[in-house]
Amino acid sequence: MTNYRTAGVRVAGAGAVAAVAMGLLSTGAANADTFVPLPDGQKLGPGVTVSRVGEHAIVSPSLAANGSGRVVWVSGNAVADVTATPEGEIGPFNGPANEPGSNNSSTHGASQLNTGYIVGCQVSISDEAVSLGLAGVIDLTEGTIGGSIGLDLGPGEVKFVQIEIKDITEPGVYAVEYQDVEIDIQGCAGYAQARAYTVVEIIGDNYSKTSLYGMPFSIG
């Protein structure tokens, strides 16, 4: 029987609905919100199929009205259909033959689903940039699907905004569903860009890491 484990929350739902209405009613206005539909995606990896569905963003100017801030509300559903993984927590020695793991697999005792967003200021978050590690300028900002996430982001900076991590302790379907999660960006006077990421690590003798990235979109 398929196991389905999901985590989700609706953040400031009434405000988000109002924001969409403002965007529709204020077409052409300088402060109108922008609804950004984003395509679904899927990637096959060893022992897992990673998918993202129903993703969209709502972009608006920051309430600070200082010219260097903007706010984006992101929604989506990241899913990992896992067919093979060691059951339970077996760390910290969880690499081949129960020896220290490779590629960071020894840092946690279970396979994991990790999803969030890459946000950059005056940086194009292209596939090539991601494959090159974004030139080593990435910082991790731990977020939560239960509240607002604030970022101070200067020109040329890139940060990972972590929405949620979920342990995978046995084969099954695991999902992180998030709706209207607010990311408040300050300090970026130039253009800003974001894209979703979902990473699934499968620990054990055959460690693997499967990464699915969303389509980059402008956040002003």
LUMTORKOL-527213 format. One record per atom (N, C-alpha, C): residue number from 1; residue in one letter; atom name; y, z, x. Coordinates in steps of 0.001 Angstrom, whole numbers, plus 500000, padded with zeros to 6 digits. Last residue first. Layout:
N
(node NUM,"a","CA",(Y,Z,X))
...
//
This chain:
220
(node 220,"g","N",(541420,490182,511005))
(node 220,"g","CA",(542876,490145,511089))
(node 220,"g","C",(543397,490093,512507))
(node 219,"i","N",(538741,490072,511353))
(node 219,"i","CA",(539260,491226,510612))
(node 219,"i","C",(540771,491348,510855))
(node 218,"s","N",(536448,487368,511161))
(node 218,"s","CA",(537767,487872,511558))
(node 218,"s","C",(538132,489088,510706))
(node 217,"f","N",(532989,487502,512096))
(node 217,"f","CA",(534055,487263,511118))
(node 217,"f","C",(535333,487925,511592))
(node 216,"p","N",(529792,486234,513170))
(node 216,"p","CA",(531087,486863,513468))
(node 216,"p","C",(532104,486540,512370))
(node 215,"m","N",(526777,486848,511408))
(node 215,"m","CA",(527807,485869,511737))
(node 215,"m","C",(529117,486599,512062))
(node 214,"g","N",(524547,489246,513019))
(node 214,"g","CA",(525146,488552,511890))
(node 214,"g","C",(526175,487533,512363))
(node 213,"y","N",(521542,489438,514942))
(node 213,"y","CA",(522996,489526,514846))
(node 213,"y","C",(523490,488731,513647))
(node 212,"l","N",(518730,491247,515766))
(node 212,"l","CA",(519261,490274,514817))
(node 212,"l","C",(520764,490489,514698))
(node 211,"s","N",(516302,491907,518198))
(node 211,"s","CA",(517705,492038,517807))
(node 211,"s","C",(518111,490897,516892))
(node 210,"t","N",(513581,493798,519185))
(node 210,"t","CA",(513980,492612,518428))
(node 210,"t","C",(515384,492824,517879))
(node 209,"k","N",(511593,494823,521720))
(node 209,"k","CA",(512929,495054,521158))
(node 209,"k","C",(513379,493753,520511))
(node 208,"s","N",(508508,496465,522515))
(node 208,"s","CA",(509296,495272,522205))
(node 208,"s","C",(510625,495693,521589))
(node 207,"y","N",(505632,497565,524296))
(node 207,"y","CA",(507015,497801,523883))
(node 207,"y","C",(507717,496479,523597))
(node 206,"n","N",(502734,498100,524076))
(node 206,"n","CA",(503361,496785,524020))
(node 206,"n","C",(504786,496915,523493))
(node 205,"d","N",(502191,500829,524062))
(node 205,"d","CA",(501709,500018,525174))
(node 205,"d","C",(502380,498649,525228))
(node 204,"g","N",(505278,502100,522577))
(node 204,"g","CA",(503837,502072,522821))
(node 204,"g","C",(503473,501168,523978))
(node 203,"i","N",(507732,501036,520085))
(node 203,"i","CA",(507288,501707,521302))
(node 203,"i","C",(505787,501541,521490))
(node 202,"i","N",(509969,498744,519036))
(node 202,"i","CA",(508588,499161,518795))
(node 202,"i","C",(508061,499745,520099))
(node 201,"e","N",(513183,498641,517755))
(node 201,"e","CA",(512368,498908,518940))
(node 201,"e","C",(510989,499375,518495))
(node 200,"v","N",(515461,496550,516289))
(node 200,"v","CA",(514225,497292,516042))
(node 200,"v","C",(513463,497405,517356))
(node 199,"v","N",(518807,496226,515361))
(node 199,"v","CA",(517862,496250,516471))
(node 199,"v","C",(516654,497089,516066))
(node 198,"t","N",(521401,494383,514081))
(node 198,"t","CA",(520252,495207,513703))
(node 198,"t","C",(519228,495088,514828))
(node 197,"y","N",(524924,493949,513717))
(node 197,"y","CA",(523724,493916,514556))
(node 197,"y","C",(522654,494785,513909))
(node 196,"a","N",(527709,491988,512564))
(node 196,"a","CA",(526655,492984,512366))
(node 196,"a","C",(525569,492844,513428))
(node 195,"r","N",(530931,491627,514040))
(node 195,"r","CA",(529673,491033,513578))
(node 195,"r","C",(528631,492138,513493))
(node 194,"a","N",(534485,491020,514266))
(node 194,"a","CA",(533318,491892,514141))
(node 194,"a","C",(532097,491069,513786))
(node 193,"q","N",(537761,490937,515752))
(node 193,"q","CA",(536570,490260,515243))
(node 193,"q","C",(535422,491256,515184))
(node 192,"a","N",(541327,490615,515817))
(node 192,"a","CA",(540108,491424,515932))
(node 192,"a","C",(538959,490685,515267))
(node 191,"y","N",(544309,489683,517583))
(node 191,"y","CA",(543264,489424,516598))
(node 191,"y","C",(542054,490318,516859))
(node 190,"g","N",(546524,492371,518673))
(node 190,"g","CA",(546086,490988,518569))
(node 190,"g","C",(545013,490818,517517))
(node 189,"a","N",(546800,495077,518587))
(node 189,"a","CA",(547925,494281,518103))
(node 189,"a","C",(547552,492808,517959))
(node 188,"c","N",(544954,497715,518021))
(node 188,"c","CA",(544715,496311,518353))
(node 188,"c","C",(545829,495458,517761))
(node 187,"g","N",(545319,500311,517114))
(node 187,"g","CA",(545642,500017,518502))
(node 187,"g","C",(545472,498574,518906))
(node 186,"q","N",(542579,500927,514866))
(node 186,"q","CA",(543955,501149,515295))
(node 186,"q","C",(544108,500749,516759))
(node 185,"i","N",(540519,500466,512109))
(node 185,"i","CA",(540789,500049,513484))
(node 185,"i","C",(542270,500216,513779))
(node 184,"d","N",(538118,501872,510199))
(node 184,"d","CA",(539577,501855,510349))
(node 184,"d","C",(539895,501609,511824))
(node 183,"i","N",(535654,501030,508117))
(node 183,"i","CA",(535935,501055,509548))
(node 183,"i","C",(537438,500847,509708))
(node 182,"e","N",(533725,502280,505445))
(node 182,"e","CA",(535070,501969,505947))
(node 182,"e","C",(535143,502086,507462))
(node 181,"v","N",(531262,500884,503521))
(node 181,"v","CA",(531492,501773,504657))
(node 181,"v","C",(532816,501346,505315))
(node 180,"d","N",(530304,499589,501171))
(node 180,"d","CA",(531708,499986,501297))
(node 180,"d","C",(531904,501051,502373))
(node 179,"q","N",(526985,500505,501621))
(node 179,"q","CA",(527943,499837,500749))
(node 179,"q","C",(529331,500448,500933))
(node 178,"y","N",(523736,499991,502965))
(node 178,"y","CA",(525053,500618,503042))
(node 178,"y","C",(526046,499811,502207))
(node 177,"e","N",(520415,500622,503596))
(node 177,"e","CA",(521332,499949,502675))
(node 177,"e","C",(522663,500701,502697))
(node 176,"v","N",(517870,500166,505654))
(node 176,"v","CA",(519129,500898,505624))
(node 176,"v","C",(520085,500087,504758))
(node 175,"a","N",(514309,500324,505420))
(node 175,"a","CA",(515588,499691,505101))
(node 175,"a","C",(516731,500680,505230))
(node 174,"y","N",(510981,499374,506148))
(node 174,"y","CA",(512059,500347,506332))
(node 174,"y","C",(513388,499644,506100))
(node 173,"v","N",(507665,499036,505340))
(node 173,"v","CA",(508975,498412,505189))
(node 173,"v","C",(510035,499506,505222))
(node 172,"g","N",(505059,499674,507814))
(node 172,"g","CA",(505641,499681,506473))
(node 172,"g","C",(506975,498966,506475))
(node 171,"p","N",(503361,501808,510176))
(node 171,"p","CA",(503656,500491,509622))
(node 171,"p","C",(504171,500593,508188))
(node 170,"e","N",(505220,504775,511156))
(node 170,"e","CA",(503976,504109,510782))
(node 170,"e","C",(504323,502732,510242))
(node 169,"t","N",(507718,505625,511864))
(node 169,"t","CA",(506585,506441,512291))
(node 169,"t","C",(505223,505872,511903))
(node 168,"i","N",(510766,504934,512775))
(node 168,"i","CA",(509641,504197,512203))
(node 168,"i","C",(508377,504870,512713))
(node 167,"d","N",(513947,506386,512084))
(node 167,"d","CA",(512680,506395,512818))
(node 167,"d","C",(511610,505642,512035))
(node 166,"k","N",(517057,504841,511896))
(node 166,"k","CA",(515924,505347,511112))
(node 166,"k","C",(514669,505264,511969))
(node 165,"i","N",(520559,505090,512133))
(node 165,"i","CA",(519291,504935,512845))
(node 165,"i","C",(518185,505533,511976))
(node 164,"e","N",(523639,503491,511123))
(node 164,"e","CA",(522498,504386,510859))
(node 164,"e","C",(521338,504056,511790))
(node 163,"i","N",(525986,502376,512275))
(node 163,"i","CA",(525954,502786,510869))
(node 163,"i","C",(524840,503802,510635))
(node 162,"q","N",(527872,502370,515103))
(node 162,"q","CA",(526513,502625,514631))
(node 162,"q","C",(526547,503145,513195))
(node 161,"v","N",(529730,500082,516553))
(node 161,"v","CA",(529851,501073,515479))
(node 161,"v","C",(528467,501243,514859))
(node 160,"f","N",(530519,499328,519810))
(node 160,"f","CA",(529447,499304,518831))
(node 160,"f","C",(529717,500413,517820))
(node 159,"k","N",(533489,497686,520929))
(node 159,"k","CA",(532746,498903,520630))
(node 159,"k","C",(531636,498609,519630))
(node 158,"v","N",(535559,496262,523368))
(node 158,"v","CA",(534501,496039,522388))
(node 158,"v","C",(533773,497357,522173))
(node 157,"e","N",(538814,495207,524491))
(node 157,"e","CA",(537778,496222,524300))
(node 157,"e","C",(536802,495818,523200))
(node 156,"g","N",(540915,493457,524642))
(node 156,"g","CA",(539777,493240,525528))
(node 156,"g","C",(538657,494240,525373))
(node 155,"p","N",(543313,495818,523595))
(node 155,"p","CA",(543011,494422,523941))
(node 155,"p","C",(541880,494318,524944))
(node 154,"g","N",(541746,498801,522108))
(node 154,"g","CA",(542792,498075,522802))
(node 154,"g","C",(542384,496649,523121))
(node 153,"l","N",(541075,500803,519501))
(node 153,"l","CA",(540547,499611,520153))
(node 153,"l","C",(541696,498831,520768))
(node 152,"d","N",(539777,503472,517937))
(node 152,"d","CA",(540933,503104,518748))
(node 152,"d","C",(540467,501984,519660))
(node 151,"l","N",(538342,503772,514749))
(node 151,"l","CA",(538233,503179,516078))
(node 151,"l","C",(539618,503026,516689))
(node 150,"g","N",(536591,505771,512372))
(node 150,"g","CA",(537854,505407,512989))
(node 150,"g","C",(537646,504888,514401))
(node 149,"i","N",(534829,505515,509463))
(node 149,"i","CA",(534675,505464,510907))
(node 149,"i","C",(535992,504980,511501))
(node 148,"s","N",(534095,507503,506552))
(node 148,"s","CA",(534923,506546,507265))
(node 148,"s","C",(534700,506657,508766))
(node 147,"g","N",(530664,508130,505424))
(node 147,"g","CA",(532095,508369,505546))
(node 147,"g","C",(532793,507293,506338))
(node 146,"g","N",(527875,507820,505475))
(node 146,"g","CA",(528445,508727,504485))
(node 146,"g","C",(529936,508926,504603))
(node 145,"i","N",(526712,506469,507434))
(node 145,"i","CA",(526864,505730,506196))
(node 145,"i","C",(527475,506605,505113))
(node 144,"t","N",(528465,506925,510485))
(node 144,"t","CA",(527600,507469,509447))
(node 144,"t","C",(527786,506639,508199))
(node 143,"g","N",(528605,506339,514042))
(node 143,"g","CA",(529173,506433,512707))
(node 143,"g","C",(528211,507104,511753))
(node 142,"e","N",(529378,506469,517366))
(node 142,"e","CA",(528398,506866,516359))
(node 142,"e","C",(529087,507049,515020))
(node 141,"t","N",(530203,503935,519373))
(node 141,"t","CA",(530838,504886,518470))
(node 141,"t","C",(529845,505228,517383))
(node 140,"l","N",(529769,502924,522621))
(node 140,"l","CA",(529075,503218,521370))
(node 140,"l","C",(529851,504273,520592))
(node 139,"d","N",(531390,500219,524308))
(node 139,"d","CA",(531242,501656,524077))
(node 139,"d","C",(530532,501840,522749))
(node 138,"i","N",(531299,497498,526515))
(node 138,"i","CA",(530863,498069,525238))
(node 138,"i","C",(530821,499592,525299))
(node 137,"v","N",(531813,495874,528614))
(node 137,"v","CA",(532949,496623,528059))
(node 137,"v","C",(532583,497320,526757))
(node 136,"g","N",(530068,494101,529887))
(node 136,"g","CA",(530043,495512,530248))
(node 136,"g","C",(531169,496347,529683))
(node 135,"a","N",(530187,491549,528837))
(node 135,"a","CA",(530867,491808,530112))
(node 135,"a","C",(530983,493296,530430))
(node 134,"l","N",(528452,491435,526689))
(node 134,"l","CA",(529882,491527,526446))
(node 134,"l","C",(530618,492050,527682))
(node 133,"g","N",(525895,490851,527454))
(node 133,"g","CA",(526256,492257,527360))
(node 133,"g","C",(527738,492475,527175))
(node 132,"l","N",(525260,488241,527277))
(node 132,"l","CA",(525740,488697,528574))
(node 132,"l","C",(526161,490157,528557))
(node 131,"s","N",(524704,487985,524604))
(node 131,"s","CA",(523589,487850,525538))
(node 131,"s","C",(523967,488317,526932))
(node 130,"v","N",(527314,488190,523558))
(node 130,"v","CA",(526332,489229,523274))
(node 130,"v","C",(525187,489182,524282))
(node 129,"a","N",(528429,485805,524502))
(node 129,"a","CA",(528997,487084,524929))
(node 129,"a","C",(528015,488219,524707))
(node 128,"e","N",(526846,483933,523141))
(node 128,"e","CA",(526821,483980,524604))
(node 128,"e","C",(527347,485310,525117))
(node 127,"d","N",(527536,484411,520505))
(node 127,"d","CA",(526154,484639,520912))
(node 127,"d","C",(526065,484762,522430))
(node 126,"s","N",(530799,486079,520540))
(node 126,"s","CA",(529911,484942,520385))
(node 126,"s","C",(528492,485304,520780))
(node 125,"i","N",(533297,487521,519845))
(node 125,"i","CA",(531944,488095,519901))
(node 125,"i","C",(530936,486984,519600))
(node 124,"s","N",(536153,487261,521664))
(node 124,"s","CA",(535290,486487,520784))
(node 124,"s","C",(533861,486983,520928))
(node 123,"v","N",(538728,489592,521653))
(node 123,"v","CA",(537481,489185,522295))
(node 123,"v","C",(536657,488413,521276))
(node 122,"q","N",(540773,491039,520550))
(node 122,"q","CA",(541100,489889,521390))
(node 122,"q","C",(539910,489469,522243))
(node 121,"c","N",(538546,493579,520103))
(node 121,"c","CA",(539973,493263,520003))
(node 121,"c","C",(540309,492180,521018))
(node 120,"g","N",(535465,493906,518239))
(node 120,"g","CA",(536215,493593,519442))
(node 120,"g","C",(537665,493269,519139))
(node 119,"v","N",(532528,495478,517215))
(node 119,"v","CA",(533927,495214,516885))
(node 119,"v","C",(534694,494990,518177))
(node 118,"i","N",(529399,495320,515819))
(node 118,"i","CA",(530114,495145,517076))
(node 118,"i","C",(531541,494745,516712))
(node 117,"y","N",(527738,497603,513609))
(node 117,"y","CA",(528642,496479,513851))
(node 117,"y","C",(529188,496508,515269))
(node 116,"g","N",(524346,498390,512675))
(node 116,"g","CA",(525776,498687,512695))
(node 116,"g","C",(526574,497424,512962))
(node 115,"t","N",(521128,499953,513068))
(node 115,"t","CA",(522002,498900,512550))
(node 115,"t","C",(523452,499352,512553))
(node 114,"n","N",(517839,500398,514078))
(node 114,"n","CA",(519225,500765,514379))
(node 114,"n","C",(520127,499636,513892))
(node 113,"l","N",(514692,501724,513823))
(node 113,"l","CA",(515571,500706,513247))
(node 113,"l","C",(517000,501202,513439))
(node 112,"q","N",(512124,502603,516205))
(node 112,"q","CA",(513387,502824,515502))
(node 112,"q","C",(513998,501542,514956))
(node 111,"s","N",(509224,504574,517108))
(node 111,"s","CA",(509908,503292,516966))
(node 111,"s","C",(511140,503499,516082))
(node 110,"a","N",(509625,507772,518719))
(node 110,"a","CA",(509149,506934,517614))
(node 110,"a","C",(509840,505590,517690))
(node 109,"g","N",(510819,509386,520624))
(node 109,"g","CA",(509388,509483,520417))
(node 109,"g","C",(508835,508671,519277))
(node 108,"h","N",(513080,508161,523148))
(node 108,"h","CA",(512788,508684,521817))
(node 108,"h","C",(511299,508549,521538))
(node 107,"t","N",(513163,507217,525698))
(node 107,"t","CA",(514247,508104,525276))
(node 107,"t","C",(514044,508652,523873))
(node 106,"s","N",(511365,505358,526504))
(node 106,"s","CA",(510996,506751,526741))
(node 106,"s","C",(512058,507722,526254))
(node 105,"s","N",(512444,502890,526142))
(node 105,"s","CA",(511496,503343,525124))
(node 105,"s","C",(511081,504794,525331))
(node 104,"n","N",(514163,501775,528014))
(node 104,"n","CA",(514659,502884,527195))
(node 104,"n","C",(513664,503378,526158))
(node 103,"n","N",(512503,499976,529423))
(node 103,"n","CA",(513564,499491,528534))
(node 103,"n","C",(514020,500553,527533))
(node 102,"s","N",(509369,501814,529345))
(node 102,"s","CA",(510332,500912,529963))
(node 102,"s","C",(511389,500530,528942))
(node 101,"g","N",(508139,505228,529404))
(node 101,"g","CA",(508357,503915,528819))
(node 101,"g","C",(509377,503093,529582))
(node 100,"p","N",(505746,506961,531373))
(node 100,"p","CA",(507155,506789,530972))
(node 100,"p","C",(507433,505363,530519))
(node 99,"e","N",(502477,506494,529819))
(node 99,"e","CA",(503341,506736,530970))
(node 99,"e","C",(504797,506567,530515))
(node 98,"n","N",(500572,505743,527969))
(node 98,"n","CA",(501196,507055,527830))
(node 98,"n","C",(501999,507480,529065))
(node 97,"a","N",(500019,503075,528468))
(node 97,"a","CA",(499026,504088,528860))
(node 97,"a","C",(499629,505485,528884))
(node 96,"p","N",(503428,502190,528360))
(node 96,"p","CA",(502042,501762,528569))
(node 96,"p","C",(501164,502904,529073))
(node 95,"g","N",(505289,504940,526868))
(node 95,"g","CA",(505153,503599,527401))
(node 95,"g","C",(503702,503215,527568))
(node 94,"n","N",(505867,507485,526142))
(node 94,"n","CA",(505369,506586,525098))
(node 94,"n","C",(505284,505144,525578))
(node 93,"f","N",(506691,510544,526598))
(node 93,"f","CA",(505904,509573,527353))
(node 93,"f","C",(505228,508622,526374))
(node 92,"p","N",(507926,512302,524871))
(node 92,"p","CA",(508750,511261,525486))
(node 92,"p","C",(507970,510250,526309))
(node 91,"g","N",(506466,510665,521884))
(node 91,"g","CA",(507263,510746,523108))
(node 91,"g","C",(507202,512127,523724))
(node 90,"i","N",(505328,510257,519461))
(node 90,"i","CA",(504416,510371,520588))
(node 90,"i","C",(505150,510505,521917))
(node 89,"e","N",(505314,510709,516057))
(node 89,"e","CA",(506145,510828,517247))
(node 89,"e","C",(505249,511107,518441))
(node 88,"g","N",(503479,508237,514073))
(node 88,"g","CA",(503998,509553,514407))
(node 88,"g","C",(504913,509519,515617))
(node 87,"e","N",(501662,505469,515348))
(node 87,"e","CA",(502009,506356,514240))
(node 87,"e","C",(502477,507713,514751))
(node 86,"p","N",(502839,502523,516942))
(node 86,"p","CA",(502120,503804,517043))
(node 86,"p","C",(502574,504744,515937))
(node 85,"t","N",(502845,499570,514898))
(node 85,"t","CA",(503588,500561,515672))
(node 85,"t","C",(502712,501796,515824))
(node 84,"a","N",(502992,496670,513047))
(node 84,"a","CA",(502269,497347,514120))
(node 84,"a","C",(503203,498285,514867))
(node 83,"t","N",(504580,495717,511046))
(node 83,"t","CA",(503136,495579,510873))
(node 83,"t","C",(502347,496321,511936))
(node 82,"v","N",(507515,496259,509307))
(node 82,"v","CA",(506784,496587,510531))
(node 82,"v","C",(505284,496527,510268))
(node 81,"d","N",(510340,494966,508401))
(node 81,"d","CA",(508970,494931,507893))
(node 81,"d","C",(508043,495052,509103))
(node 80,"a","N",(513461,496222,508070))
(node 80,"a","CA",(512436,495980,509090))
(node 80,"a","C",(511068,496067,508418))
(node 79,"v","N",(516703,495387,506942))
(node 79,"v","CA",(515306,495659,506603))
(node 79,"v","C",(514402,495334,507791))
(node 78,"a","N",(519894,496196,505822))
(node 78,"a","CA",(519091,495832,506985))
(node 78,"a","C",(517656,496295,506753))
(node 77,"n","N",(522325,495206,503708))
(node 77,"n","CA",(521001,495833,503678))
(node 77,"n","C",(520195,495308,504858))
(node 76,"g","N",(525865,495900,503175))
(node 76,"g","CA",(524714,495069,503492))
(node 76,"g","C",(523429,495869,503413))
(node 75,"s","N",(529390,496064,503781))
(node 75,"s","CA",(528226,496333,502932))
(node 75,"s","C",(527089,495419,503354))
(node 74,"v","N",(532504,497397,504919))
(node 74,"v","CA",(531323,496551,505123))
(node 74,"v","C",(530175,497019,504236))
(node 73,"w","N",(535917,497181,504982))
(node 73,"w","CA",(534800,497841,504296))
(node 73,"w","C",(533603,496910,504382))
(node 72,"v","N",(538405,497532,507405))
(node 72,"v","CA",(537378,496671,506830))
(node 72,"v","C",(536320,497560,506189))
(node 71,"v","N",(541842,497626,508241))
(node 71,"v","CA",(540677,498326,507704))
(node 71,"v","C",(539698,497295,507176))
(node 70,"r","N",(544083,497688,511053))
(node 70,"r","CA",(543524,497053,509855))
(node 70,"r","C",(542271,497819,509477))
(node 69,"g","N",(546961,497855,513191))
(node 69,"g","CA",(545801,498421,512527))
(node 69,"g","C",(545347,497567,511369))
(node 68,"s","N",(549351,497119,514177))
(node 68,"s","CA",(548230,497106,515116))
(node 68,"s","C",(546971,497696,514502))
(node 67,"g","N",(551300,497357,512218))
(node 67,"g","CA",(551108,496061,512845))
(node 67,"g","C",(549936,495989,513797))
(node 66,"n","N",(551474,499669,510806))
(node 66,"n","CA",(552131,499645,512101))
(node 66,"n","C",(551932,498335,512853))
(node 65,"a","N",(550400,500737,508404))
(node 65,"a","CA",(551438,499695,508368))
(node 65,"a","C",(552204,499612,509684))
(node 64,"a","N",(548493,502562,507712))
(node 64,"a","CA",(549501,502996,508667))
(node 64,"a","C",(550657,501999,508775))
(node 63,"l","N",(546676,501268,506187))
(node 63,"l","CA",(547692,502027,505460))
(node 63,"l","C",(548783,502535,506393))
(node 62,"s","N",(545978,498024,507509))
(node 62,"s","CA",(545876,499467,507586))
(node 62,"s","C",(546983,500120,506776))
(node 61,"p","N",(545032,495236,505398))
(node 61,"p","CA",(545905,495869,506397))
(node 61,"p","C",(545715,497374,506369))
(node 60,"s","N",(541491,494471,504916))
(node 60,"s","CA",(542838,494745,504410))
(node 60,"s","C",(543695,495312,505528))
(node 59,"v","N",(538461,492937,503957))
(node 59,"v","CA",(539421,493201,505026))
(node 59,"v","C",(540797,493433,504424))
(node 58,"i","N",(535213,493441,503171))
(node 58,"i","CA",(536536,493376,502545))
(node 58,"i","C",(537534,493836,503600))
(node 57,"a","N",(532098,491702,503588))
(node 57,"a","CA",(533154,492582,504091))
(node 57,"a","C",(534411,492387,503263))
(node 56,"h","N",(528511,491602,503131))
(node 56,"h","CA",(529868,491112,502920))
(node 56,"h","C",(530854,492127,503462))
(node 55,"e","N",(525034,490882,502789))
(node 55,"e","CA",(526138,491389,503607))
(node 55,"e","C",(527472,490771,503176))
(node 54,"g","N",(522529,490408,501624))
(node 54,"g","CA",(523616,490952,500812))
(node 54,"g","C",(524806,491448,501599))
(node 53,"v","N",(520329,491198,504373))
(node 53,"v","CA",(520636,490514,503122))
(node 53,"v","C",(521840,491183,502464))
(node 52,"r","N",(518487,490760,507265))
(node 52,"r","CA",(519717,491334,506716))
(node 52,"r","C",(520087,490518,505484))
(node 51,"s","N",(515366,491595,508875))
(node 51,"s","CA",(516175,490807,507948))
(node 51,"s","C",(517477,491542,507626))
(node 50,"v","N",(512659,491282,511056))
(node 50,"v","CA",(513946,491932,510828))
(node 50,"v","C",(514806,491030,509950))
(node 49,"t","N",(509337,491929,511291))
(node 49,"t","CA",(510274,490924,510796))
(node 49,"t","C",(511552,491654,510418))
(node 48,"v","N",(507056,492875,513914))
(node 48,"v","CA",(508141,493188,512983))
(node 48,"v","C",(508872,491918,512553))
(node 47,"g","N",(505264,492326,515980))
(node 47,"g","CA",(504945,493403,515049))
(node 47,"g","C",(506016,493706,514028))
(node 46,"p","N",(507656,490802,517846))
(node 46,"p","CA",(506294,491335,517936))
(node 46,"p","C",(506096,492524,516987))
(node 45,"g","N",(509802,489197,515368))
(node 45,"g","CA",(509532,489798,516661))
(node 45,"g","C",(508113,490313,516697))
(node 44,"l","N",(511981,487023,513645))
(node 44,"l","CA",(510616,487495,513843))
(node 44,"l","C",(510476,488058,515251))
(node 43,"k","N",(514852,487455,511671))
(node 43,"k","CA",(514295,487181,512992))
(node 43,"k","C",(512914,487800,513098))
(node 42,"q","N",(517411,486400,509413))
(node 42,"q","CA",(516062,486916,509644))
(node 42,"q","C",(515620,486542,511046))
(node 41,"g","N",(520225,486761,507137))
(node 41,"g","CA",(519592,486369,508392))
(node 41,"g","C",(518225,486991,508529))
(node 40,"d","N",(522798,485636,504862))
(node 40,"d","CA",(521605,486411,505190))
(node 40,"d","C",(521036,485928,506521))
(node 39,"p","N",(526371,485310,505509))
(node 39,"p","CA",(525030,484789,505225))
(node 39,"p","C",(523929,485781,505567))
(node 38,"l","N",(529054,486897,503740))
(node 38,"l","CA",(528368,486624,504999))
(node 38,"l","C",(526916,486224,504727))
(node 37,"p","N",(532335,486770,502332))
(node 37,"p","CA",(530879,486703,502134))
(node 37,"p","C",(530214,486307,503444))
(node 36,"v","N",(535061,488673,502336))
(node 36,"v","CA",(534368,487790,503279))
(node 36,"v","C",(532875,487813,502986))
(node 35,"f","N",(538120,489081,500746))
(node 35,"f","CA",(536675,489242,500591))
(node 35,"f","C",(535981,488206,501475))
(node 34,"t","N",(541079,490613,501650))
(node 34,"t","CA",(540287,489392,501791))
(node 34,"t","C",(538810,489731,501676))
(node 33,"d","N",(544069,491832,500079))
(node 33,"d","CA",(542771,492038,500700))
(node 33,"d","C",(541989,490732,500686))
(node 32,"a","N",(547482,491065,500767))
(node 32,"a","CA",(546301,490920,499915))
(node 32,"a","C",(545037,491173,500717))
(node 31,"n","N",(549951,491188,501938))
(node 31,"n","CA",(549100,492369,502051))
(node 31,"n","C",(547849,492273,501200))
(node 30,"a","N",(551206,488813,501412))
(node 30,"a","CA",(550954,489148,502806))
(node 30,"a","C",(549977,490308,502944))
(node 29,"a","N",(549802,486815,498768))
(node 29,"a","CA",(550639,487924,499220))
(node 29,"a","C",(550231,488335,500626))
(node 28,"g","N",(547889,484983,498105))
(node 28,"g","CA",(549099,484490,498741))
(node 28,"g","C",(550005,485603,499225))
(node 27,"t","N",(546773,486807,495366))
(node 27,"t","CA",(546538,485653,496208))
(node 27,"t","C",(547862,485138,496758))
(node 26,"s","N",(546390,489188,494017))
(node 26,"s","CA",(547554,489030,494871))
(node 26,"s","C",(547387,487860,495827))
(node 25,"l","N",(544078,489396,492592))
(node 25,"l","CA",(545308,489305,491825))
(node 25,"l","C",(546523,489010,492676))
(node 24,"l","N",(542119,489603,494511))
(node 24,"l","CA",(542065,488502,493558))
(node 24,"l","C",(543393,488301,492839))
(node 23,"g","N",(542861,491891,495899))
(node 23,"g","CA",(542727,490637,496608))
(node 23,"g","C",(542742,489459,495662))
(node 22,"m","N",(542704,493786,493870))
(node 22,"m","CA",(543987,493492,494476))
(node 22,"m","C",(543944,492139,495181))
(node 21,"a","N",(539937,493824,493389))
(node 21,"a","CA",(540839,493382,492332))
(node 21,"a","C",(542191,493009,492913))
(node 20,"v","N",(539058,494904,495810))
(node 20,"v","CA",(538665,493549,495440))
(node 20,"v","C",(539611,492999,494380))
(node 19,"a","N",(540210,497448,495579))
(node 19,"a","CA",(540627,496566,496657))
(node 19,"a","C",(540275,495128,496346))
(node 18,"a","N",(538858,498536,493433))
(node 18,"a","CA",(540291,498300,493291))
(node 18,"a","C",(540781,497338,494355))
(node 17,"v","N",(536386,498756,494626))
(node 17,"v","CA",(536542,497883,493465))
(node 17,"v","C",(538006,497538,493267))
(node 16,"a","N",(537017,500650,496576))
(node 16,"a","CA",(536608,499317,496985))
(node 16,"a","C",(536756,498335,495841))
(node 15,"g","N",(537600,502897,495053))
(node 15,"g","CA",(538651,502306,495860))
(node 15,"g","C",(538310,500892,496272))
(node 14,"a","N",(535099,503414,493962))
(node 14,"a","CA",(536188,503051,493066))
(node 14,"a","C",(537313,502395,493835))
(node 13,"g","N",(533589,504050,496338))
(node 13,"g","CA",(533286,502892,495508))
(node 13,"g","C",(534441,502464,494635))
(node 12,"a","N",(533443,505552,498732))
(node 12,"a","CA",(534721,505227,498089))
(node 12,"a","C",(534590,504011,497189))
(node 11,"v","N",(530314,504418,499532))
(node 11,"v","CA",(531467,505142,500042))
(node 11,"v","C",(532717,504640,499346))
(node 10,"r","N",(527082,504870,498713))
(node 10,"r","CA",(528265,504130,498315))
(node 10,"r","C",(529469,504970,498703))
(node 9,"v","N",(524178,504609,500743))
(node 9,"v","CA",(525241,505395,500141))
(node 9,"v","C",(526344,504455,499706))
(node 8,"g","N",(520779,504927,501921))
(node 8,"g","CA",(521946,504194,501454))
(node 8,"g","C",(522954,505112,500839))
(node 7,"a","N",(517637,504199,503234))
(node 7,"a","CA",(518760,505122,503266))
(node 7,"a","C",(519979,504361,502819))
(node 6,"t","N",(514151,503914,502512))
(node 6,"t","CA",(515504,503375,502514))
(node 6,"t","C",(516520,504490,502581))
(node 5,"r","N",(510952,502741,502790))
(node 5,"r","CA",(511822,503861,503097))
(node 5,"r","C",(513231,503326,503222))
(node 4,"y","N",(507934,501989,501540))
(node 4,"y","CA",(509325,501541,501516))
(node 4,"y","C",(510206,502742,501701))
(node 3,"n","N",(504716,500820,502348))
(node 3,"n","CA",(505636,501945,502351))
(node 3,"n","C",(507048,501396,502347))
(node 2,"t","N",(502211,499192,500532))
(node 2,"t","CA",(503411,499072,501336))
(node 2,"t","C",(504270,500304,501203))
(node 1,"m","N",(498804,500000,500851))
(node 1,"m","CA",(500000,500000,500000))
(node 1,"m","C",(501239,500000,500881))
//
